[in-house]
Each structure stands twice: as C-alpha cells, then as structure tokens.
C-alpha cells in the first residue's frame, strides 16, 4: 500500500458516490487529496469537519493497478470487485457463493505479520438464518463461532462444556422510530403519551437482563453522551395527560408496527406495544416483513409506518455519528424513518460537526440530546449486550462496539488444540 493507492482509492469512492462517500462528500473533493511522499497523504477539506479522523478508517484502500486492469465499460472495477479483492489485508478470497457461503484464505506472508503462530488459516462464513440451526451447529462443533442466537440460546449454550459466550456492552441502539410527518404520530403529544405508556422493563426481560435501557438518544459509549434528566419511563398518569393534550384524547386510532420477519425479539416487543397502548385506547397492527421492504417503506414519508423497529449501530464513537441520524440529510434512510424535523436541532448538528475543538463541541451535543429527547421522534429503547457463541478452542477474540452487528475481527483469531 502506498500514499498514491490511498489518494486513488479516496478519489474513486468520491467519484462513484457510493459506499462510505456520504461520510466525507460534503467536506472533501478530489483535488483536496495530495500525495506528499510515498508514505504521506495530505487532505485539505472544503470546511472544518470535527469527526474527520473517526470516519477515515471506513474508507477502503485498493490496489489501483489491479482494479483498473479489471475495469469493464468504465465501471471503475465495480463488477470485478464483487467477487475479487484488491486490498492489502491478511485474507484473500477463496470461494464466493453469494447468499450461501464465503470462504477466506489467510495470506501467509502478510506484511504486518501474525499475532499468533496458531492464527487461523482461513475462515468460512456460512449463512444460517435460523437461530435454532446455528445453535445446533455450535453445539455439535460444526461451527466455531455463531452470531444470531436468541437470548435464551446464549444463556443455555454458555452452560455447555466446550462453549464460551463472550459478552460486552453494545453501542447498537434499538428504538421504535415514529413517523413524525404523517398520521397520528405526527402529533408530538401523542408521541409523548406513547413514550410514557411503554413498559421499558420489557426490553430487559426479552433479553434476559443482557441489555441496558437508553437514557439519552446517544449510546452511553458515545463521546459527549449525557444522561437526559427525567428520561422516558413508563408512567401511565403522564401518558394519559399527554393523550388528553393530543388530537386523540380518547385514543380510537390504529397504529402500524413494522418489524423484521423472523426476529422473535422484535415480535415480542410488538406484543408489549399492543398491551401498553391498549390502556390508552390505541390499537396496534403488527406487520412482519423483510429487511428490503422495511428499508423501502422507510424511504418515503408517505410509506414510512407509524412504528419501525430499528437497530442502529453508529459508525464511530464520535457524537456526529448519532446526531446526524436526526438531520434532514438522513431522511429516506432506515435510521431516518421518523423524518424528524427541527430547524434548531439541525442548525446545532451542522454547527457541532463543523467545529473542531472538543471543548466547543461538547456543550452543543449535550443540548442536541436534550432537544431530540423532548421532541420524542421514537420510543427510545435499549442497548443490548453483544454476545457470540464460540467453541473454547477459539482464542484471540477482540471486541469493537462500532463493528456492524456481529462482525468479528478475524486477524487476531487463533485455534488452539486441546
């Protein structure tokens, strides 16, 4: 990898306007990337951007010669890269069967070396969507690592010989995004009534205690996080007070709850919602669907449901990674399905992300958290602990809270024989 490879890769991503381009496209242009020497790249931004360093690791660096040699009709190598790699990492592709199986092979002479002589020689990713099948494979020793078990499964396999379950506090928030621009949930008083009616302890019960409740729109590990005073917890008296202030003082409306088909935890949350809102005279219709359909519905204010069950993992611990989810620029994304509107908050978000000194940014984010909470664009839920089921011969596991869902860093892994 050279400085030119870095420059070329950043420029390519900006041109394609895909992948992580959204993170820097407002602040970085191609002519702002300069090679100083073979090991140094200089970035000149169009305006200050406080979170710059936190998003740089998300930009993939490729070998320009490999990619350009495999371009097809000026596609910048996109088609070729769907089944090939052109990086400098510790693994290379061996098998690629989309939707079924992916096999990676270790690069023995990896330039950085390996942290252990027992490092893995390769990894097979096998897509197994049913939690029960994952659990069975782990117990039989057919799988070394399983991610996607139910809370009950994790508790059970943790007691079995030969299996360990590492557990860490997560940064992935779960919330019920409410459409703030259409239908009954456009009414802020109704949204507050809903927020006070919900039984938050049910979140903890569903995850058998392996979760913590949110007390801010920001995850606890986010830089600049503050616990918002008097954050929403179940209080039926307050719920009825806000319902009386709304356009629906007697309830009498049906709200749609859309969740991922097959995810039992989200189904249970819907049942809790039905029970809680029934006490306010509100009905809930549960709609189970696929993730592509959820994303499609969230893309337009006209189709975004009253409630969308969403897990959201920030791309870094910088507060902008969370705050920007509530900016108008996030409308149409699954995490922006509430179509939240507050000009004052948007202005604070813009000011905070274009401010460099943390001492100046911190109070802005404290204010942002409180204002978003007051507008209650979602039922702020919980942060579940991250867990994996692993055979005990797997060593070297390293946790990072900002990796998407249940990703595992393969590089430090090792297999030790008993």
N, C-alpha and C positions, 0 to 999 in steps of 0.2 A: 504494500500500500504506500502510495506517495501523496504529496500535497496536491499534485495535479489530479490524481484519482479522486481526492476529496472535492476539489473545485468542480471537476466534471460531473460528479455524482449529484452534488447540490444543484448545479445548473440544470441538469437533466430533470430532476424532480420538480424544480420550479417551472420548467417548460411544459412538462406533462400535466402539471396542476393536479397531481394525484398523490395517493399515499400521504405522507406527512407534510405535504406542501402547505396545507392550511395553517400549520403552526407558525410559519415564517413569511408567507406570501405578502403580508401587509408591511413587512419590515425589511425584507431582503430581496434585492434584484440581482440578476446575473452579473452585471458589471460591478457589483459590490463585493465580489469574491475574487481575491487576488492570491496568487502563489508568490510567497516571499522567497522561499528556498525549498529544496526537496522535502523538508520536514515541517514547514510552517505555512499555514494558510491565514490570510487576513480577511476578516469580514467587516464590511462597513455598512451599517444599517441605515435605512432611509429616515428613521426616527428612533429615539431610545426605546428599548424593549427590555424591561426588567427580568422576565423569565427566560431570556435567551439561552443561557448555559443549560437550563433544565430541559430544554427541548432538543438540543443538539444530538444527544445520543440516539434519538429516534430516527435520524436520517441515515439511510443505508449507503454505504460506500462500496462501489463496484469497480471492477477492473474495466477501464474504458475500452481496451483493445478487444477483450472477449465480447463485450456487449455490442460494439459497433460492427464486429465481424459477423454478428448474427442478426443484424437488422433485417427486417422484411418490409419492404414498401414504406420506408421511413418511420417505422413504428418504435424506434429507439430501443429495439431489442425486447419489447414487452412480451411478445408471443413466446420467444425462446426462453425468457426468464420464468415462464410459468412452470417449466419442468427442468430447469437448469439453474445452477448457481454461478455467480461471478464475484464472490467475495473473498475475504482473506481469513475466514473463521476456522474453527477447529474441526468442522464437519463438512462433508460433501454428500451430495445426493447419490443414493444407490438405487432405490426404487421409488416410483412416484405414481401412486394409483389414487387419483382424486376421489374423495368421498369414502375411501376404504382403508388405505394403508399408505404410510410414508416411511421409508427407511433411510437413515443417515449413516454414513460411514466415517469413522474418525480419521483425521489426517495425521498419520504417524509422525511426520516431521514438521508438525505445526510450529510456526516461527516463534510463538510465545512459550513453547514447551507445555508440559502437562503437570498439574499439581500433584499427581499421584502416579506411581508406576502401575497401579491397578485401575487406571482410568478406563472408562467404557470403550470398547472397540467399535461400538455402533449403537444406534437406537432405532427401534421400530415403534412408530406411532400407529396404533390400531384404533379406528373409530368404533367405539361400542357405546351406543346411545342409552341403553337400558342400564340403570344403576344395579339391578339385580345381577345382570350378566357380568358387569365389572367386578362386583363383589365376589362372585363365584370364581372368576379368573384369578383374582388376587389370592384367594384362599387356597386354590389348587396350585399356586405357584406358576401359573401360565402368564401372569402379568407381574412385573416387578414394581410398578407404580400405577395407582389408579386414582383418578381425579374425577369427581362427579358422583360420588356415593351420597346416599341420603344421610341426614343427621343420625338416624338410628343405626344405619350400616356402619358409619365411622365409629360409633360407640361400641358396637359389637365386635368389629374386627380388631379394635385396639386391645381387646382382652385375649386375642388368639395368639398362640405361640408362633413365632416366626414373622409376625407382622408388627410394624410400628406405625403410629399416626402422629407425625409432627403437626403442631398447631401453633398458629401465630395470629396476633391481632391484624385484621384486614383493613384496607382503605376503601374497599368496594362498598358503596352505599346502596341500600335498597329503599326505594320510595314508590309511592303511588302518585305518578305525575297526573295532575288535574288540568284539563283544558281550560285555560283562563280567558279564552276569547269567544267561546261558543257554548250554548246550552246552559243548564242550570249552574254548572261550576264556574261560569263567568262571574257569578255573584261572590264577592270576597267574604261576605258574612256567611254564606252557605259553606264556603270552603273552611272557614274557621269553625263552624258548627261540626263539620265532618272531622276536622283535625282533633277537636276535643271529645268527639264521640268514640274515636278509635281506641281499642284496647291494646296498647303498645306492649304490654307484658306478653301478649300472644306471640309476638315475634320471638321472644326469648324461649317460650315454651316450644315453638315449632322447631327451633334449632337446639333444643335440649340444653339451653343455657350457654351454648357456644356462640354468643353474639353479645353486642352491647348496643344500647339504644342511642340514636343520634340526639345530641342536644345543641346542634347547630347545623346549618346547611353544609358545612365543611366537615370532612372526616377529621378525627382527632389528631392524626399524624400530619395533617397539612400545616405547613408553616403559617403562622398568623391565626391559627384556629382560636376562637374564643367560645366558651360556653354561653349561649344566649340565655339571659335571665328569664325565668318563668316559661321555659320552652314547653311545647305542647305535650300534655299527657292527658289521659282520659279523665274528663270532668263533665259528667252529663248535665250538671246545672249550667255550666258555661256553654255547653253545646246548645242547650235549649234557648239560652239568652241570645246567642248569635243567630240561631234559626229564626227566632222571633223578629230579628232585625232584617232578615233576608226577604227576598221576594217570594219565599216559600215557607211562611210561618207555620203551616200545618203539614209540611212535607208534601206528600202526594205526587212526587215525581220519581221516575225510574232512571237510574244511572247505570252506565255500562262499564264493567270492569274487564279489561282485556289483559290476558296473561299468556305465558308460553305453554303451549300444549305439551304435557308430559312432565312438567316440573311440578312435582307434588307440593313442594313448599308454597309455591305461588297459588295453587288451587286452595290450599288450606287458608291462606291469607284472604282469599276471596270469600270464603265461608265466614271468616271473622268479620269481614266488612258487611256482609249481609245481616249478620246478627246485630252488630253495633248500630248500623244505620236504620235498622228496623225500629229501634227505640225512638227514632225521630220521625217516623212515618215515611221514611225513604226506602225505595226498593232498589235492589241491585241485580242487574243481569250479568251473569258471568259468560265471557266469550273466550274459549281456548282456541289459539291459532298458532301458526308457525312464526318463527322469527322474521322471515322476509315479509310476511303480511303485517306484522307489528310495525316494522320499520316503514313500510309503505303507508300504513294508516297514520303514522306519526309525522309524515312528511308534509301534510296539509292541515291547516286549521279546521277545514270543513270535515275532515275524516278522522282527526285525532279524537280518541274516545274520552269520556269523562274521566276515566282512570286508566292509566297504562302502567302495568307492573314492570319496573325497570331496575336492573342492577347496573351501576355505573362505576367504572374504575378510572380515576384520574391518571393522566399520563406522566405526572410528576408530583412531587410534594410541594411545588410552588402553588400558592393560592390561586393564581390565574387559571390553573388547570381546572379548578372547580368553578370559580366565579364566572368564567366565560361561558359555562353551560347555561347561564341565566341571561346572557346577552342576546340581543336580537339577531346577531350573526349566527346563533345556534338554532334558530328556528328551522324546522324541517328535519333536524337530526333527531334520532330516537331520544337522546337525553334532553332535547329542547322541545319535547312534545307538549309541554304546558303552554307554549307560546307566550311566555311570561313577558309582561310589558310594564316597564317603569323607567321613564326617561332619566330620572335622577340616579337610579342604580346603574343604568347603562353608562352614564357620564362618569360615575365613580369607578366603574370597571375599566373604562378607557383611560382614565387618569392614573389608576394604580398600575396598569400594565405598561404604561409609557413613563413611569417613574423608576429611577434606578436605585436610589438609596433605600435600604430596607426600613430605616427609621421613619422615612416619609410614607412608605407603602403600608406599613403595619396598621396605622390607625384607619386608613381607608378601607382595608379589608375587614376590620372589626365593625365598621359602620355598614359595610355591604352585607355582612352576615345577619346583622340585626334587621336591616330593612327587608331583605329577602324573606326572613322568617315571619315578619309582620304581614307580608303580602300572601303568605302560605300558598305558593303555587303547587305544592304537593303535600301529601302526608309523609312527613319526614320519618323514615323508618328506623333501620338499624344497620350496623356493620357486622356482618358475620365473620367469625374467625376463619382463617384459611386452613384447610386440612387436606392432607393426602394420605392414602393408604399405601404403605411401602413394605416390601419384604425386608427383613432386617439385615440382609447382606448388601443392601444399597447404602453406600456411605457418601459423605461429602455434600449432602443436600444444603443448599443456600437459599434463604428466603428473601424475596424483594416484594414489598407491598404494592408496587406500581406495575408489576407484570400483569398482563391481561389474564383474567380469570384464573385458571390453574396452571399456568405455564411453569415449567421447571427449567432452571439453568442447567444445561447438560454438561457444560465444560468441567465443573469440579466433581462430577459424579464418579464414583469408583465402585467396583464389585469386589467384595472380599469373601473368599471361600471360608467355610467353617472348618 
